[in-house]
Amino acid sequence: MIPFFQLFEFSYSDGLLFYDRSGTLSRRLQESFRGLAFKTSSIDQRDFVLPTEDIELFFGIAVSRIQTLAPGQQDFISTAANFLQIVTEVLEISQLKDFHFRYVLGRPCESDEDAQRLLWPLVPEETKAKLHTLAEPPRWRALQAEFLIGNLAWESRIAIIDLVPHRKLAVGKTEPDKAVPHITFHVDVRGLAPIALTEFDAEAFMKNVREKHTQDILSKLAPHLS
């Protein structure tokens, strides 16, 4: 299992300095992330890309986001925390309106049957019992759960998706640009209440979510992985 996708987004109510300091903020980001290139702009947003790391990011008057599609990108969390620090420092933001972290684990499968085999151990036992009463076994595509813990909204999703493997994973294994079944394990965590930056350790929070999600998935799938 490797990370397929990671995203960190945060919003704020007092980003009006964007109009005065977008140039300064752009330079700070390019100094911190070597190779970061300007992509597009609008009246209230600036978009950048870091091709070598498959990272895309933008900052704006009310929301900023950084994300990566690079498989196995273990440095993303520290990069995202650094991005948060630079944006909030230059725009003099002291409180986040909300935040959102998404982490997706996955792996390509040989076939849809292989993906189904890996998904089945994660189906709740009570659901399995009901499915056994059906005349024809169902073919799963996704399982999703949503719940609240304090000011955090959690969404967990397991899905079989046909994807073209990332270039770093596809060499010598599949036909170029051919979609193959992937088993994916998503976790989305959203902070629903404003939080002061002095009370929010973004890097520690994301690491904790990522480690717990990975351990949970691997503990359930370990006997079924070859």
Contacts in CASP RR format, 6 or more apart in sequence:
PFRMAT RR
TARGET T0000
AUTHOR 0000-0000-0000
METHOD contacts of the structure
MODEL  1
MIPFFQLFEFSYSDGLLFYDRSGTLSRRLQESFRGLAFKTSSIDQRDFVL
PTEDIELFFGIAVSRIQTLAPGQQDFISTAANFLQIVTEVLEISQLKDFH
FRYVLGRPCESDEDAQRLLWPLVPEETKAKLHTLAEPPRWRALQAEFLIG
NLAWESRIAIIDLVPHRKLAVGKTEPDKAVPHITFHVDVRGLAPIALTEF
DAEAFMKNVREKHTQDILSKLAPHLS
1 105 0 8 1.000
1 106 0 8 1.000
1 107 0 8 1.000
1 185 0 8 1.000
1 214 0 8 1.000
1 217 0 8 1.000
1 218 0 8 1.000
1 221 0 8 1.000
1 225 0 8 1.000
2 71 0 8 1.000
2 72 0 8 1.000
2 105 0 8 1.000
2 106 0 8 1.000
2 107 0 8 1.000
3 71 0 8 1.000
3 72 0 8 1.000
3 73 0 8 1.000
3 74 0 8 1.000
3 76 0 8 1.000
3 103 0 8 1.000
3 104 0 8 1.000
3 105 0 8 1.000
3 106 0 8 1.000
3 210 0 8 1.000
4 69 0 8 1.000
4 71 0 8 1.000
4 104 0 8 1.000
4 105 0 8 1.000
4 106 0 8 1.000
4 166 0 8 1.000
4 182 0 8 1.000
4 184 0 8 1.000
5 67 0 8 1.000
5 68 0 8 1.000
5 69 0 8 1.000
5 102 0 8 1.000
5 103 0 8 1.000
5 104 0 8 1.000
6 67 0 8 1.000
6 68 0 8 1.000
6 73 0 8 1.000
6 76 0 8 1.000
6 77 0 8 1.000
6 80 0 8 1.000
6 102 0 8 1.000
6 103 0 8 1.000
6 104 0 8 1.000
7 65 0 8 1.000
7 66 0 8 1.000
7 67 0 8 1.000
7 68 0 8 1.000
7 100 0 8 1.000
7 101 0 8 1.000
7 102 0 8 1.000
8 65 0 8 1.000
8 66 0 8 1.000
8 67 0 8 1.000
8 77 0 8 1.000
8 80 0 8 1.000
8 83 0 8 1.000
8 84 0 8 1.000
8 99 0 8 1.000
8 100 0 8 1.000
8 101 0 8 1.000
8 102 0 8 1.000
8 202 0 8 1.000
8 206 0 8 1.000
9 63 0 8 1.000
9 64 0 8 1.000
9 65 0 8 1.000
9 66 0 8 1.000
9 99 0 8 1.000
9 100 0 8 1.000
10 63 0 8 1.000
10 64 0 8 1.000
10 65 0 8 1.000
10 84 0 8 1.000
10 96 0 8 1.000
10 97 0 8 1.000
10 98 0 8 1.000
10 99 0 8 1.000
10 100 0 8 1.000
11 62 0 8 1.000
11 63 0 8 1.000
11 64 0 8 1.000
11 96 0 8 1.000
11 97 0 8 1.000
11 98 0 8 1.000
11 99 0 8 1.000
12 62 0 8 1.000
12 63 0 8 1.000
12 88 0 8 1.000
12 91 0 8 1.000
12 93 0 8 1.000
12 95 0 8 1.000
12 96 0 8 1.000
12 97 0 8 1.000
13 62 0 8 1.000
13 95 0 8 1.000
13 97 0 8 1.000
14 92 0 8 1.000
14 93 0 8 1.000
14 94 0 8 1.000
14 95 0 8 1.000
15 60 0 8 1.000
15 61 0 8 1.000
15 62 0 8 1.000
15 91 0 8 1.000
15 93 0 8 1.000
16 61 0 8 1.000
17 90 0 8 1.000
17 91 0 8 1.000
17 92 0 8 1.000
18 25 0 8 1.000
18 44 0 8 1.000
18 59 0 8 1.000
18 60 0 8 1.000
18 61 0 8 1.000
18 91 0 8 1.000
19 61 0 8 1.000
21 90 0 8 1.000
21 91 0 8 1.000
22 46 0 8 1.000
22 59 0 8 1.000
22 60 0 8 1.000
24 90 0 8 1.000
25 46 0 8 1.000
25 59 0 8 1.000
25 86 0 8 1.000
25 87 0 8 1.000
25 90 0 8 1.000
25 91 0 8 1.000
26 38 0 8 1.000
26 46 0 8 1.000
26 48 0 8 1.000
28 86 0 8 1.000
28 90 0 8 1.000
29 36 0 8 1.000
29 48 0 8 1.000
29 57 0 8 1.000
29 59 0 8 1.000
29 83 0 8 1.000
29 86 0 8 1.000
30 36 0 8 1.000
30 48 0 8 1.000
32 82 0 8 1.000
32 86 0 8 1.000
33 50 0 8 1.000
33 55 0 8 1.000
33 79 0 8 1.000
33 83 0 8 1.000
35 50 0 8 1.000
35 51 0 8 1.000
35 52 0 8 1.000
36 48 0 8 1.000
36 49 0 8 1.000
36 50 0 8 1.000
36 57 0 8 1.000
37 48 0 8 1.000
37 49 0 8 1.000
37 50 0 8 1.000
37 51 0 8 1.000
38 46 0 8 1.000
38 47 0 8 1.000
38 48 0 8 1.000
39 47 0 8 1.000
39 48 0 8 1.000
39 49 0 8 1.000
39 56 0 8 1.000
40 47 0 8 1.000
41 47 0 8 1.000
44 60 0 8 1.000
44 61 0 8 1.000
44 62 0 8 1.000
45 58 0 8 1.000
45 59 0 8 1.000
45 60 0 8 1.000
45 61 0 8 1.000
46 58 0 8 1.000
46 59 0 8 1.000
46 60 0 8 1.000
47 56 0 8 1.000
47 57 0 8 1.000
47 58 0 8 1.000
48 56 0 8 1.000
48 57 0 8 1.000
48 58 0 8 1.000
49 55 0 8 1.000
49 56 0 8 1.000
49 57 0 8 1.000
50 56 0 8 1.000
50 57 0 8 1.000
53 68 0 8 1.000
53 70 0 8 1.000
53 73 0 8 1.000
53 79 0 8 1.000
54 68 0 8 1.000
54 69 0 8 1.000
54 70 0 8 1.000
54 73 0 8 1.000
55 66 0 8 1.000
55 67 0 8 1.000
55 68 0 8 1.000
55 70 0 8 1.000
55 73 0 8 1.000
55 76 0 8 1.000
55 79 0 8 1.000
56 66 0 8 1.000
56 67 0 8 1.000
56 68 0 8 1.000
57 64 0 8 1.000
57 65 0 8 1.000
57 66 0 8 1.000
57 67 0 8 1.000
57 83 0 8 1.000
58 64 0 8 1.000
58 65 0 8 1.000
59 87 0 8 1.000
59 91 0 8 1.000
64 83 0 8 1.000
64 84 0 8 1.000
64 87 0 8 1.000
66 79 0 8 1.000
66 80 0 8 1.000
66 83 0 8 1.000
68 76 0 8 1.000
69 166 0 8 1.000
70 76 0 8 1.000
70 166 0 8 1.000
70 168 0 8 1.000
71 166 0 8 1.000
71 168 0 8 1.000
71 169 0 8 1.000
77 203 0 8 1.000
77 206 0 8 1.000
77 207 0 8 1.000
77 210 0 8 1.000
78 203 0 8 1.000
80 202 0 8 1.000
80 203 0 8 1.000
80 206 0 8 1.000
81 202 0 8 1.000
81 203 0 8 1.000
81 206 0 8 1.000
84 202 0 8 1.000
87 93 0 8 1.000
88 94 0 8 1.000
88 96 0 8 1.000
88 197 0 8 1.000
93 197 0 8 1.000
94 196 0 8 1.000
94 197 0 8 1.000
94 198 0 8 1.000
95 194 0 8 1.000
95 195 0 8 1.000
95 196 0 8 1.000
95 197 0 8 1.000
96 194 0 8 1.000
96 195 0 8 1.000
96 197 0 8 1.000
96 200 0 8 1.000
97 194 0 8 1.000
98 190 0 8 1.000
98 191 0 8 1.000
98 192 0 8 1.000
98 193 0 8 1.000
98 194 0 8 1.000
99 190 0 8 1.000
99 191 0 8 1.000
99 195 0 8 1.000
99 200 0 8 1.000
99 202 0 8 1.000
100 188 0 8 1.000
100 189 0 8 1.000
100 190 0 8 1.000
100 191 0 8 1.000
101 188 0 8 1.000
101 189 0 8 1.000
101 205 0 8 1.000
101 206 0 8 1.000
101 209 0 8 1.000
102 186 0 8 1.000
102 187 0 8 1.000
102 188 0 8 1.000
102 189 0 8 1.000
103 186 0 8 1.000
103 187 0 8 1.000
103 206 0 8 1.000
103 209 0 8 1.000
103 210 0 8 1.000
103 213 0 8 1.000
104 184 0 8 1.000
104 185 0 8 1.000
104 186 0 8 1.000
104 187 0 8 1.000
105 184 0 8 1.000
105 185 0 8 1.000
105 213 0 8 1.000
105 214 0 8 1.000
105 217 0 8 1.000
106 182 0 8 1.000
106 183 0 8 1.000
106 184 0 8 1.000
106 185 0 8 1.000
107 182 0 8 1.000
107 183 0 8 1.000
108 163 0 8 1.000
108 165 0 8 1.000
108 169 0 8 1.000
108 173 0 8 1.000
108 174 0 8 1.000
108 180 0 8 1.000
108 181 0 8 1.000
108 182 0 8 1.000
109 115 0 8 1.000
109 118 0 8 1.000
109 160 0 8 1.000
109 180 0 8 1.000
109 181 0 8 1.000
109 182 0 8 1.000
109 183 0 8 1.000
111 181 0 8 1.000
112 139 0 8 1.000
112 160 0 8 1.000
112 181 0 8 1.000
114 181 0 8 1.000
115 160 0 8 1.000
115 181 0 8 1.000
115 182 0 8 1.000
115 183 0 8 1.000
116 139 0 8 1.000
116 140 0 8 1.000
116 160 0 8 1.000
117 224 0 8 1.000
118 183 0 8 1.000
118 221 0 8 1.000
118 224 0 8 1.000
118 225 0 8 1.000
119 140 0 8 1.000
119 143 0 8 1.000
119 158 0 8 1.000
119 160 0 8 1.000
119 183 0 8 1.000
120 128 0 8 1.000
120 140 0 8 1.000
121 220 0 8 1.000
121 221 0 8 1.000
121 223 0 8 1.000
121 224 0 8 1.000
122 143 0 8 1.000
122 158 0 8 1.000
122 217 0 8 1.000
122 220 0 8 1.000
122 221 0 8 1.000
123 131 0 8 1.000
123 140 0 8 1.000
123 143 0 8 1.000
131 137 0 8 1.000
131 138 0 8 1.000
140 160 0 8 1.000
141 159 0 8 1.000
141 160 0 8 1.000
142 157 0 8 1.000
142 158 0 8 1.000
142 159 0 8 1.000
142 160 0 8 1.000
143 157 0 8 1.000
143 158 0 8 1.000
143 159 0 8 1.000
144 155 0 8 1.000
144 156 0 8 1.000
144 157 0 8 1.000
144 158 0 8 1.000
145 155 0 8 1.000
145 156 0 8 1.000
145 157 0 8 1.000
146 153 0 8 1.000
146 154 0 8 1.000
146 155 0 8 1.000
146 156 0 8 1.000
147 153 0 8 1.000
147 154 0 8 1.000
148 154 0 8 1.000
151 191 0 8 1.000
151 192 0 8 1.000
151 193 0 8 1.000
151 195 0 8 1.000
152 189 0 8 1.000
152 190 0 8 1.000
152 191 0 8 1.000
152 192 0 8 1.000
153 189 0 8 1.000
153 190 0 8 1.000
153 191 0 8 1.000
153 192 0 8 1.000
154 187 0 8 1.000
154 188 0 8 1.000
154 189 0 8 1.000
155 186 0 8 1.000
155 187 0 8 1.000
155 188 0 8 1.000
155 189 0 8 1.000
155 190 0 8 1.000
156 186 0 8 1.000
156 187 0 8 1.000
156 188 0 8 1.000
157 184 0 8 1.000
157 185 0 8 1.000
157 186 0 8 1.000
157 187 0 8 1.000
157 188 0 8 1.000
158 183 0 8 1.000
158 184 0 8 1.000
158 185 0 8 1.000
158 186 0 8 1.000
159 183 0 8 1.000
159 184 0 8 1.000
159 186 0 8 1.000
160 181 0 8 1.000
160 182 0 8 1.000
160 183 0 8 1.000
160 184 0 8 1.000
161 181 0 8 1.000
161 182 0 8 1.000
161 184 0 8 1.000
162 179 0 8 1.000
162 180 0 8 1.000
162 181 0 8 1.000
162 182 0 8 1.000
163 179 0 8 1.000
163 180 0 8 1.000
163 182 0 8 1.000
164 170 0 8 1.000
164 177 0 8 1.000
164 178 0 8 1.000
164 179 0 8 1.000
164 180 0 8 1.000
165 173 0 8 1.000
165 174 0 8 1.000
165 180 0 8 1.000
165 182 0 8 1.000
170 176 0 8 1.000
174 180 0 8 1.000
185 213 0 8 1.000
185 217 0 8 1.000
187 209 0 8 1.000
187 213 0 8 1.000
189 209 0 8 1.000
END
